Amino acid sequence: MTLEHLHILCGKIASGKSTLAGELSSQPATVLISEDIWLAELFGPEMSTIKDYVRVSARLRSVMEPHVIGLLKTGVSVVLDFPANTPETRVWMRRVAEGSGCDHTLHYLNVSNEICRERLRARNASGAHPFSVSDEQFEAVTRHFVPPAPDEGFNVLER
């Protein structure tokens, strides 16, 4: 039996994914990999539109896939703080889980748009997050959100 585990996070912007990722990563032998931190450091100035985000996040995923698989194969658990918010991004995450041979949990944070917008405004005001997201950007991104479906083959834990 393997101890390594891949934690995948699904939820709208400001649903609490990064907060949960921090909690999950406090477990022994667990590594947190945050898309927001990597994107801000590597591509921050290149990201001004959703199209820019899609382009650079695809580049980051292509580099992270073998890295995350390698970490999991060494026996550490990984909290992948990347949004698993569309079937397309979840295909990538499924490939990581299958490529490593580890168990996984897709944590689905089912939070209303109203609560997410409220949290987003507070997060923007605090300045603590690497990206500030407007209400218009929230709406544009949320239009693409698709909750996980049973036929995708994930072990879903709804929160």
C-alpha distance (Angstrom), angle and dihedral (degrees) to the residues before:
residue distance angle dihedral
M1 . . .
T2 3.80 . .
L3 3.77 123.8 .
E4 3.79 97.8 -160.3
H5 3.77 115.3 102.8
L6 3.78 134.3 -175.1
H7 3.79 115.1 -140.1
I8 3.81 113.9 -159.4
L9 3.80 123.0 -170.3
C10 3.79 127.6 -146.4
G11 3.78 123.5 -179.4
K12 3.77 142.8 106.8
I13 3.79 122.4 -84.4
A14 3.85 109.3 -65.2
S15 3.80 93.2 10.4
G16 3.81 90.1 126.7
K17 3.80 102.3 -93.8
S18 3.81 95.9 136.5
T19 3.79 92.3 43.9
L20 3.80 90.3 52.6
A21 3.82 90.1 44.1
G22 3.79 89.3 56.8
E23 3.79 91.2 50.9
L24 3.81 93.4 47.2
S25 3.80 92.5 47.5
S26 3.79 92.1 56.6
Q27 3.81 88.4 79.3
P28 3.82 117.2 102.7
A29 3.82 117.2 -89.0
T30 3.81 91.6 13.4
V31 3.80 125.5 132.7
L32 3.80 124.4 -158.5
I33 3.81 117.9 -146.8
S34 3.81 112.1 -172.2
E35 3.78 119.6 -163.6
D36 3.81 92.0 -160.0
I37 3.80 93.4 56.4
W38 3.81 94.0 46.5
L39 3.81 93.3 45.0
A40 3.80 93.3 47.2
E41 3.80 92.5 51.0
L42 3.80 98.2 40.5
F43 3.79 104.1 32.3
G44 3.82 108.7 10.5
P45 3.82 96.5 124.9
E46 3.83 90.7 45.0
M47 3.79 93.7 57.0
S48 3.77 116.7 84.3
T49 3.82 102.3 123.5
I50 3.78 137.9 40.1
K51 3.81 87.8 -110.6
D52 3.83 88.4 57.5
Y53 3.80 90.4 50.7
V54 3.81 91.8 50.8
R55 3.81 90.7 50.5
V56 3.81 98.2 47.8
S57 3.79 95.7 38.4
A58 3.82 88.8 56.1
R59 3.81 88.7 53.1
L60 3.79 91.1 49.7
R61 3.82 93.0 48.3
S62 3.81 91.0 51.8
V63 3.81 90.1 56.6
M64 3.80 95.4 39.6
E65 3.80 97.4 50.6
P66 3.83 97.9 75.3
H67 3.82 90.4 35.9
V68 3.81 94.1 54.7
I69 3.81 92.0 43.3
G70 3.80 88.9 51.6
L71 3.80 92.4 50.3
L72 3.78 92.1 49.4
K73 3.80 91.7 48.2
T74 3.82 89.8 55.6
G75 3.79 89.3 60.6
V76 3.80 102.6 -102.1
S77 3.77 122.6 123.1
V78 3.80 120.3 -122.7
V79 3.78 129.8 -148.3
L80 3.78 103.9 -156.7
D81 3.80 104.8 -156.8
F82 3.79 93.0 -167.5
P83 3.81 117.6 119.5
A84 3.81 111.2 -100.7
N85 3.78 88.4 -164.8
T86 3.79 103.9 132.8
P87 3.79 133.3 42.4
E88 3.81 88.4 -115.5
T89 3.80 94.9 57.5
R90 3.78 90.4 43.5
V91 3.83 90.0 56.2
W92 3.81 86.9 61.7
M93 3.79 91.9 48.2
R94 3.80 90.9 48.0
R95 3.81 88.4 53.1
V96 3.82 89.6 53.4
A97 3.81 91.9 50.4
E98 3.79 93.1 46.5
G99 3.81 93.4 42.9
S100 3.78 91.2 54.9
G101 3.78 96.4 41.6
C102 3.80 91.0 -135.0
D103 3.78 133.1 133.6
H104 3.78 117.6 -101.6
T105 3.78 142.9 -165.9
L106 3.78 124.4 -155.9
H107 3.80 105.1 -151.4
Y108 3.81 106.8 -153.1
L109 3.80 112.4 -161.2
N110 3.79 102.6 -159.4
V111 3.80 100.3 -164.1
S112 3.82 126.4 156.5
N113 3.80 122.1 -110.6
E114 3.80 89.8 -116.9
I115 3.80 94.0 56.8
C116 3.82 91.4 43.8
R117 3.83 91.5 51.3
E118 3.81 90.7 49.0
R119 3.81 91.7 49.9
L120 3.79 90.9 44.1
R121 3.79 92.7 55.0
A122 3.82 90.4 49.8
R123 3.81 90.8 47.0
N124 3.82 91.6 49.7
A125 3.80 91.1 48.7
S126 3.80 92.4 50.4
G127 3.81 93.0 54.6
A128 3.82 88.9 -147.3
H129 3.81 95.9 119.8
P130 3.82 121.7 78.3
F131 3.83 91.3 -126.9
S132 3.78 132.9 45.3
V133 3.81 113.4 -149.0
S134 3.81 123.3 -161.3
D135 3.81 124.0 -142.6
E136 3.81 88.1 -108.4
Q137 3.80 91.7 53.3
F138 3.80 90.2 46.8
E139 3.81 90.3 54.0
A140 3.81 93.1 46.1
V141 3.81 93.0 50.8
T142 3.81 94.0 41.3
R143 3.83 90.5 56.7
H144 3.83 86.7 68.6
F145 3.82 95.5 47.9
V146 3.82 114.4 118.1
P147 3.82 119.9 -179.3
P148 3.81 115.3 -129.5
A149 3.80 115.3 -87.0
P150 3.80 125.3 -145.0
D151 3.81 92.3 -120.0
E152 3.82 90.5 62.8
G153 3.80 89.0 76.8
F154 3.80 100.8 -127.7
N155 3.79 128.4 142.0
V156 3.82 95.5 -121.3
L157 3.77 124.0 -161.0
E158 3.80 109.2 -172.5
R159 3.79 116.4 -151.9
